[in-house]
Amino acid sequence: MNEGEFRHLGDDPVYEGYIWDVVVGRFVDPDQQSFSRDIVRSPGAVAVVAVDDLDRVVLLHHYRPSVDRSVIEIPAGMRDIAGEDPLATAQRELREEVGLEADEWNLLHVFLPAPGMTDSTVHVYSARRLHEVSREVHGPEEEHMQVVRVPLAEALAMIDQGRIEDAKTVIGILLSIRSAPD
């Protein structure tokens, strides 16, 4: 089947939010049959695997209201400033959330976190040669999150144990181990 034979006819707005919009997308399949899908339109996000000189990754214990508990994550954030380059967003988020800047940045991957429901993409970066700066936290979740540094090998074990279950964090850590400098 040729995916080019699917056609997107348009979107009908359902909800317009601060960051996300929900639409009903209208489509035609290769057999000329109409169908619709609920879609969350998103500006996308960034995530940062920040690794210090002792090969420790920066992790956050971050309360997430959607699951009503703390989740272990790497620093990340929405691409909520129109026109901002993803790298600039990643640098801003690292500074705001954990008070770090990095001299070395590399794009590890761009992935689709949930293509069955959203057009969102996540740009995952590695950040090395870290130095501390002032934090600029936003909101109660960031004000109360715990920032820790964990050896990369321990972070990998935390994934294997199911203690790290956040997708961008799992992907970022696995990619950073694969691409770690020798």
N, C-alpha and C positions, 0 to 999 in steps of 0.2 A: 504494500500500500504506500502510496506517495503522500507524505504529510502535506505537500504543497496543494493538495486538492481540498484540504480543509480551508474554510474561509471564515474569518471573524467579521461579522456584520456590524457589530457595535456593542456598546454597553448601556444598560439602563441603570442609573444610580439608585441605590437603596439607602445608603448611609454615607455621609461625608464627615469624616473625623479630622482631628488635628493632624494626625500622621497618616492614617489608613483610610481608604474608601472601600466600601463594599458595593459591588455591582453585580448585576445579572448579565453575563456575557451571552450574546446571541451568535450562533455559529451554524454553518452548513457543512455536512460531512461529504465524503467523496461520492456517495449515492444520492446527493442532493436532498438529504433529509435534514430538517432543521432541528436544532437542540440548543439548550441553554445550560449554563453552569454558573453557580455562585463563585465569585472571585474576589479576593482581597487584593486591592491595588496598593502597592507599597513602594516607597522610595528606595528600599533596600537598607542594608546595614553593613557594618564593618566589625571585625573582631581582631584582637591583637594577642599573639603569643609572645609575651615579653619575657625574655630569658636573661638573667643577670650573669655576671662574670663567673659565678660559682655553679653555673648550669642549673639554676633554680628558676622555675616558671612562676610568674605572678598569677595567683588565683584569688577569686573573690567568693566569699560566702554571701550571697546576694538574695534577699527576700524577694520572692516573685508572687505578687498577688494572684496571678492566674492559677497557680498550683498551691497557694497558701502555705508556702514553706521556703526555707532557704535552699538555694541551688548553688553548687560549685561551678563557677564559670571563669573564663578568661575575660579581660576587659573588652567591652563591646559597646556599640551604640548605633542608633538609627542615623541614616543619611538625611537628617531633617533640615539641613540648610540647602536650599535650592542652588544648584550649580557648583556646590563644593566638591572638589576632587575627593575620591574615596580615601586616598592616602592622607590628605589633610584632615578628613573626618577621623581617621584612625589615630593620627597624632593628637588631635584635640581630645578624643575620648580617653586616651591613655593619660594625658595630662590631667583632665578633669576628674576621672574616676580614681586614679591611684597616685597622682602626683609624680609621674615619671615622664621623661623624654628619652629618646633614643637617637644615637648617632648613625645607626645602621638599620635600614628598613628593607624588607623584601616581601613581595607579593607571593604568598604560598599557593593560593587558589581562589577562584570565584565559584561558588556553588549555589544551587537552587535548594533552599531548605525544605520546601513543601510545594512542589509544582502542581500538585493536585488541587491546591486551594489558593495559591498566591503567585504573583509575578515577581516576588521579592528575590533579590540576589544578596549573597553575603560575600564580601571581600575579606579574606583572611590574610593577615600580614604577620611576619615575624619581626620582632624589634629586639635589637641587641645593643650592647654598649650603652647601658642605661645610666641615667643620672636623675637625682631627685629635684623636683620643682614643687611649687605650691599646688595643692589640690583645689578643685573648683566644683565640689559635689553639687548635684541638683536633685532635690526631692528627698523624702524621708528614707527611701530604700538605699540610696547612695550614702546618705548621712550615717546610716547604721550598719553598712556592710563592713565585713571584716576582710582585710587584705592580708594574704599570707604568701610566702614564697616556699615552694616545694621542689625538691630535686626532680628533674625530668623523669628519672626512673620511677620515683614514687608516684608521680602523676600518672604515668602509664599503668602502674599497678592499681591506682584508684579507678581507672577506666575498667580494667579487668574485673575488679571487685564490684562494679556497679555504683561506686560512690560518686563518680563523675558520669552524669547521664545527659548533660546538655550537648546537643548535636554539634554546635559550632566549636565547643571546647574539645570534644572528642576528635573532631576533624582537625582542628588546629594543632593539638598536641601530637597526633599521629603524623601529620605532615611536617611538623617542626623536627621531630626525631629523624624522619627520613632525610630532611634537608639540612641537618645540623652540620656546622663546619667541623672539619677533622682536626 
